[in-house]
Amino acid sequence: MTMRKQTWLVSWIGKADHNASEGKTGADAGPVATALLGEKRYDKVYLLTNYEFSRGQQFCAWLEGTCGYQESAVDLFSIDLRSPIDYAAIYTGVSENLKAARLPRDDIELTFHLSPGTPAMAAVWIMLAKTRFPASLIQTSREGGLESVDFAFDLAGDFLPEYLRRSDERIERLVKGPTEIRPHFSKILHRSEAVRKQIELAQRIAAHDVPVLILGETGTGKELFAEAIHASSERAAKPFIAVNCGAIASELASSELFGHKKGAFTGAIVDRKGHFQEASGGTLFLDEVGDLPLETQVRLLRVLQAKEVTPLGSSDPIKVDVRVIAATHRDLAADVATGRFREDLFHRLAVAILRLPPLREREGDVDMLLDVFLEQINADARGKPEAQEKKISVGAKKLLLSYTWPGNIRELYHTLLRASLWSVNAEILPDDINSALLQIRRQGDDVLGRPLTQDFDLQKILDDVSRHYVARALKQTGDRKAAAANLLGISNHQTLGNWIKRLGLAADESNE
């Protein structure tokens, strides 16, 4: 005589189920109750929850009364998930739970309910039902009621051979990751291939919970990239805190980042959470991280290593779960070489690196950005007194396209805004642009854009550039010629000494 198999319904408790049990959905019984009110009766109702366990217990009590099941027939288990769309965590949590229940077993017939929970949870049920835990599948909906989900496939037999037959080119495309730009990155306006490559890299980085270092000149969009990475990550629902490290007074940097206790220093009249605690669970964007004082760099390194902060004036560490995205316009590698930035911290931050190109290297982007920015400026001005719809003349556009934009996108936008405000005509003319450009001249600036006139002297320009960088290297290394030569990529300090004499610079002869 064949022994009858026990029938188990296995399901997550979803939001709709809780709403039904708490009287928030009218006559709708919710997916789990709809399944249990059908013709089939189950010996065991095996429920998983990632909500508060007490809420799940209340649901079970309601379910037993609504569907006529004994308390002993309904089991509830809590699965700890950081995110309800984390496929790996769902797969691991459910697999371990079912294995702990000694499943699969020959004397138990499993049914997985696909409807409650997230699409990621449903996908994992299908995967498990067709592999490790053979099971029937059901779903419920308001339109179709209770339905069996019946489709046959063999994961190994149907899909593995196809995967093994894939061409090297197709596998390479899979390894490279996504090529379509996700919605969160759509704010990064571009046409150039240089920016597109950085966006594609940022999209792959977003999926991995690792520190990121974004390098680029001022005004290249470092914070925009950081926001997009956060919004595309598993931390998207948690805080994104942006901190400009260059704007924090050096004596307050540790307090701002890590917090302090009342009385920790003069002026600390109340306890204060630092930015790390404020960003817990989410992302902390440290802009201009290269400007942090060395003392704060040491504390930051400890936080990244130990994943805990100790507020000033306290001896009790506090656990924090924060993804750090750092950015700087500085040459951090050079700062490491001179001891201005800690090498161990640099390597902690630079797990994933983005290098944002300056606007002058973004082919086709200036033209596109001009159109977008002018449309935005016109839209902001509509309805205001004396507002005019502005257009750019051909000459003005040529001038804008030929400029090197040391301030990058930020400078481009504000230059166009000033020209629009100052121009008396509806058409922005070259004179308007010349008036709007902030002529900030630094030694070495615009070296590639100087006009080729009769008095052009290439050797003088090269000497000016050399003099600028040699002087910087000497100042940065305290007139130590060997260290300065290393910074400049010059073979030895004697060669640098010859450069110094030829360029008319002074250096301490004893510091070799």
N, C-alpha and C positions, 0 to 999 in steps of 0.2 A: 504494500500500500504506500503510495507516494504522499509524503508529508506536505501539507499546504504551506506555501511560502508566506511569510509576513510581508505586508505592503507598507512601505514608508513613503510619505510625502516630505521632501526636503526643499526648503525655501528660505530666502531672506525675508525679513519683515521690511516692507518698503514704506515710504511716506504716505502713500494712499491707504495702506493698511492701518497705520496709526490714525490718520484722519477719520477713517470709518469708525474705529473703535472709540474715538473721542467725539463723535457726533458732528464732524465738520463737513461731511459730504452727502448729507441727505439720505436718500434711499440706497446709495451705492455701498455695498458690503465690503469693497476692497478685494484685491486679487486673491489673498489666501482664503478668506471666508467664502468667496465665490467658488473656489475649487473644492472646498470641503462640503459645500451645500449641494454639490452635484450627486449623481447616482452612486459613484464609487465611494466606499467607506475605507479609510486607511487604519491600519493597526497602530501606526505611529506617525505623529506630526512632528517633524524634526526642524526646528526653526533657528535661524541665525540672525543676529542683530549687530549692527555697528552703532546703534543709538544707545542712550543710557539704558542700563540693564533693567532698572526699576520700571522704565516706560515699557520695555518689552514684557515684563511680568504682568503689567496691567493689561496689555494687549492679549496675552495668553488667557487671562481670566475671562476677558470679554469674549474671546474666540470660543472657549469651551462652552460658555452659556449659549452663544449664538448658534453654534453648529452641533451641539449635543455630544461633545467629546468629554471623556473623563480626564481629570487633571493628570492622571498617570500616563495618559496617551500622548501628552503634549510635552516635548522637551524644548528647552531654550538654551542657546549657547551664544556667548559674546565673542565677536571677532574684532580685534583691535586693528583698525585701519587708519592710516594717516590721511588717506584720500579714498573716497568711494569709486574713483576712476583709476586707481593704481592697479593695473592688471596683475603685475607680479605679486603684490601684497595680497590681492584677493585670491589668486591661485594658490599661493603658499598657505594662507590662513585656512581656506576651505579644505585643501588637501590634508593638512595636518589634523584638522578637526574630524574629518571623515575617517582617517586612518585610526585616530584615537577611539572611534566608535567601532573598531574592528571591521570596517567596511573595505572592500566589498565582501559579501558572504553569500554562499549558495542558498541559504534559507531566507534571504531577504530580497524582495523585489523593489528596486528604487524607482521613484519618480521625482524628477527635478522640475520645479516651477520656475519658468523663465521670466514671468511678468514683474514680480516685485523687485525693487532695487534699480540700479543703474544699468545702462547697456553693457558696461564692462562686466558687471556681475552675470548678466545673461550670457555673454560670450564665454565666460569661464565655465558656466554650467554646461554649455554645448560641448566645449573641449573635454571636460571631465567625463561627460556621459558617453562620449565616443572613444575614450581611451582608458583611464585608470579606474573609473567607477561606472561601469555600464548601467544605463538608466533610461527609462522612458522620459519623454519631455512633454510638458503641457504649458499652455498659456491661457490667460483670461483677458477679456477686453469688454468694454461696454457694448460695442457693436456686435461682437461674435460670441460673447459669453465664454464658456469653458470649451477649449479646443485642444485636441491632441496635435503635437508637432511631430509629424512623421516624415523623416527623410533619412535615407540610408547612405552612409558613406564610410569608407575605411580610411582613417587618417594616413596610415602607413602605405597602404596599397594604392590609394588614389592620388596622394599628393607628394610622397617622398620621391618616387621615381621622376616625377615632373621637375621637382626641385633639383635633383641631381643632374638632369639633362639641360638645365639652364645654361646659356652661353656665358662665357667669361665677361662679355660686355654687359649682360643683364645683371650679373652678380656685382659687377663694379658699380653699376647705377644704384643698386640696393645699398651697398656699403657707403656710398657717398651721401646717402640720405635725401631729404626732401629738396626739390628744386622749386616748387611752387612757394610763393611768399605768403605766409600766414597772415590773417587779418591784423594781429597785434603789431606786425612790422610794417603795415601799410602806411603809417604816418611818416616813415622814413622816405621822403621824396627823392627819387633818383631815376636816372636813365643809364648811368655809367655801369660798365661791367665791374669796375673796382669796388663800388659800393654793393652791388648785387652779391659778389663773392663773400663780403663780410656779413651780409644778411643771412646767406645760406649757412655760413659757419655759425653765426649766432643762434640760428634755429636749432642746429644740432646741439650746441652748448646748452640751450635752454632745457633740454630733456634730461640733462645730467646735473645732479645737485652738487656742483663743485664751485669753488671760488673762481671768479673771472677778473681779468685785468684788461681794461680798455685803454689803449694808447692812442693819442691823437692830439692835434693842435687845438687851441681854444676855438670853440665855435663849430666843431665838426660833428656835434650831435651825440656826444658820449652818453649823456643822461637819457636821451631818446632811445638809444640802444639798450641801456640798462632797464628802462621801464618795459620795453618790448620783451626782453628776456624773462623778466619777472612775470609778466602777464601770460607768457606762453609756458610757464613752468607749473609744477604741481603746487607751488606756493601762491598761486595767483589770487586765491581768496583771502590771503593773509596780508599784513601791512607791507607797503613799500616805503621805506624811509630814506630820503636823500639828505646827505650831509655834505656841506662844502667845508672840507678840512682846512682849506686856505683861509677861511673867514673866521676860524676859531682862534682866539688868543692862546698862545702856547701854554700858558699856565692853567688854562681851563680845559684843554683838550681831553685829558683823562676823565675829568668830571662829566663833560658833555657826552663822551662815548660810553663810559662804564658806570656813571652815576656816583652819588655820594650820600653819606649819612649826615644828618644834622650835626653841626659842630665840627665837621671834618676839616674845615678851614674858615678863615674870616669871611663872613658873608653867606656861609652855608646855614641858613636859618631853618630850613626844612629838609627832609629826605627828598632826594630826586632820583628818579629812574633815568638811566642813561639811554642813549639811542639803541644800544644792543637789546636792552630789555623791551623797549618800545617796539622793536622790529621782530620780537620773538615769534617764530613760526613762519616769518616772511623773509624779506630781502632788505639788507642794509647797503645802500649805495654810498660809497666813500669817494666823493669827487675830490680831485687834487690830493690824493693820498700821499703824494711825494712831499707835501708841505708839513706833514705831521712831525713834531719834535721827536728826537730819538727816545726819550723816556716813554712817550706814548706808543712808539713803535714796539718797544719791548712788551708793554702790556697788551697790545693788539696781537702780537705773536702768541702770547700765552692763551688769549681767548680763542684764537683759531685752533690751537693745539688741544686745549682742554675742554673747549665748548662750554665755558663758564666764565662769568665775570665776578670780580670782587670790587664792589663800590668803594670809593675812597672813604676812609674812616671806619671800614668794616673788615672783619677777618673771616666772614662767612661767605664762601663762594655761592653764586646763583647760577644754575644751569640755564643755558640759552640755546635755542635751535634757530640759527640765523644763517642764511646764505649771504656771503659778502661778495659784492661786485665793486671793485675799485677802479678808479680812473685817474689819469694824470696826463698833463701836457709835457711833463718833464722827461728827460732822458734818464730813466731809472737805472739803466745799466751803468751809465756814467756816474750817477750818484752812489751806486753800490761800490764802484771802483774807488771813489774818493772817501768812502766811509760816511757819506751823508744819509744814506738809506741802508738799512740792515739787509744783508744778503739772504739770511734765513727767512726774513719776512717777505722779501721779494719772491722767493721760490714758493712760499705758502700761498701768496696771492696769484701768482702767474701759472695756475694749473691750466686754465684755458685763457688764451690771449686773443684779443681783437685789435687790429691796427687800422684805424679809420683814416682814409686818405684825405688830405687837404683838398679844398674846393678846386684849387688850380690843377689838380691831377684827376679831376672827375670829368672826363670828356662828355660834353653834351649836357651836363647838369645845370650849368649857369643859365643857359637859354631857357630850359624848362622851368627852373626855379623863378626866373624873372616873371614869366607868365603867371605862375601860381601866386607869387607874392603880390603882383600888381592887382590881380583879381581880388585878392583878400583885402588889400588896402582900399580899393574902390568900394568893396562891399561894406567895410567899416565906416567909410565916409558918407555913404548914402543917407539922405535925410537931414544932414547937418547943414547949418548955414554956409552959403558960398561954396558948397561942395561941387567939385567937378569930376567927371569921369575922365581919368588920366590914361593917356597912351604914351608909349615910348617911341621916340623918333629913331630912324635907322642909325643916325650918327651916335645918338646916346646909347643905343644897344651895342654898337660896335665898341664904344668906349668901355662899357661894362664887361663885355666879353673879353677884352684884352687885358683887364686889370688882374693882378695876381691874388687879391683877396687875402691878405695876411690874417684878417679876422674871420675868414671863412663864411659859413652860412649866416651867422649872426650879423656880421658886418654887411653882407650883401642885402639882407632884409632892411636893416636900419638906414643904409645908404639910399635905397630905393624909397623908403618912407620919407626921409628928409627931402629928397628931390621932388617927391610928389607934393609935399607940403609947401615947398619954397617956390615951385614953378608957378608963374602967373598965368600960363596958358594951359589949355587942355592937353597939349603935347609936351612931354618932358624932353628937353633939348640937351645937347652935350654940355653947355654952360651950367645947366642945373645939376648935372652929374658931377662936374668938377667942383662945384660949390658944396655938394653934399658929401664928397669923399673927405674923410678925415686924414689929412696928410701927416701921418705920424711916421717920421723917418728914424730908423735905427741903423747903426752901422751894419752893413751887409744886407739890408732889406732891398728888395726889388733888383737884385743883382742881375737877374736874367731878363729884366724888362727895360734896361736902359736904352735910350735911343742911339742908333748908329749915325752919329753926326761927324762933322769934319774933325772935331777935337777928341773923338773916341780913342781911349788908350787902354787896350786890353791888359797889358802888363800891370798898369797902375791898379786896375780893378782887381786882378788876381792878387797883387800885393796887399790891397786893402782887406780882402777877404782873409788872406793868410795872417795878416797882422791882427785882425779881430779874433781869430780862433786861437792863435798862439798866445795872445794876451789873456784870453779867457782860461786857457789850460794852465798857464802859469799862476794865475790868481787862484784857480780852483785847487791847485796842488801846493799852494804856499811856496811858489818859486822852486819847487823840486823838479829839476829838469828831466830826470829819468822818468818820474811819474807822469809829467806833462807829455813827454815824447810817447809814452805808452798810450795815453788818452788820444793823441793825435794820429796814432798809427805810424809814427816815424821810427825808424829802425833803432836808433840809439840817441843818447843825450848829446853826444858830440855833434851829430848832424843837426839836432835842434839848436845847439849853440851857434852854429853857422847861420841858421835861419834868423835867430834873434839878432845877430849882428847886422845881417843884410837888411832886415826890416826896421832897424833903428830902435829896437826894444831894449829895455834894461832888465836884467835878471841877476839875482844873487849868485855870483860865481861859485860860492862855496856849497850851494845846494845842488849837488849832482846825484 
